[in-house]
Amino acid sequence: MADDIQVFGDDEESKDRQFVNALARGLELLRCFRPGDVYLANADFAKRTGIPKPTVSRLTHTLTKLGYLTYEESQGKYQLGSGVLALGYSMLSSLDVRKVARPAMQELAEYSKASVSIGVRDRLSMIYIESCRSSSRVTLRLDVGSRIPVATTAMGKALLCGLPQSERDYLLDHIRLSDEENWPRIKAGIEQALRDYAERGFCISAGEWQQDVHAVGVPLFGVDNDKRMAFNCGGPAFLLPRNFLEDDLGPRLVQLVRKVEVEMGRC
């Protein structure tokens, strides 16, 4: 799938007189870091964003001065600075849902010998904001901050199922544009997820994201609309056969999420 960084770069922002293009470009540079990236050079930023190299040089200089990037002279490259960590921690610490949901998430993770997580959407990805793993040696090891696609994962498809039609259509259009070659297969999976959600209250991803990963997903309602979220429960396919997802884990995850919604309403 095409890089999320350029997917939402349509012309709407350029017509918005309140939109600060320089600020947007600086934030795009911070988004360039992917899991596993420690250092990036100005050339990497330019390639991933399409921003001209001279502009990239000025932006990285400014971000370094502000503490959002650190320049490593021996590498001739940049890494994320402590300013980014401070922002991320402030965001996570403000999310009461993590505290409310964690005990039930850990219980379900142990029962299923899998992982139970909460994610929020960032463009065409879901980012984990909480994750509980079972004590089993064999489990799915994705931590807070991990990024997975919206289009092919149980968590992402659950989020799509919970969106208003107009917002869902907007995202589906961008998903199509980002991967037109695989769009027929992706579309079929999302349509099946919508049917499953309408009938059962959860959706399934069985090998669609990664061949050896199975999961169920449920959207969360009753929280701040600016922080649309979804839960998943997933792990190795051999531990979570489809009938186990459909008959047991799916209903259990629905029950967990409904309980969290009730508790959040009391906060």
Buried (B, 14 or more C-beta within 10 A) or exposed (E): BEBBBEBEEEEEEEEEEEEEEEEEBBEBBBBBBEEEEEBBBBEBBBBBBEBEEEBBEEBBBBBBEEEBBBBEEEEEBBBBBEBBEEEBEEEEEEBEBBEBBBEBBBBBBBBBBBBBBBBBBEBBBBBBBBBBBBEBEEBBEBEBEBBBBBBBBBBBBBBBBBBEEEEBEEBBEBBBEBBEEBBEEBBEBBEBBBEBBEEBBBBBBBEBBBEEBBBBBBBBBEBEEEBBBBBBBBBBBEBBEEEBBBEBBBBBBBBBBBEBBEBBEEE
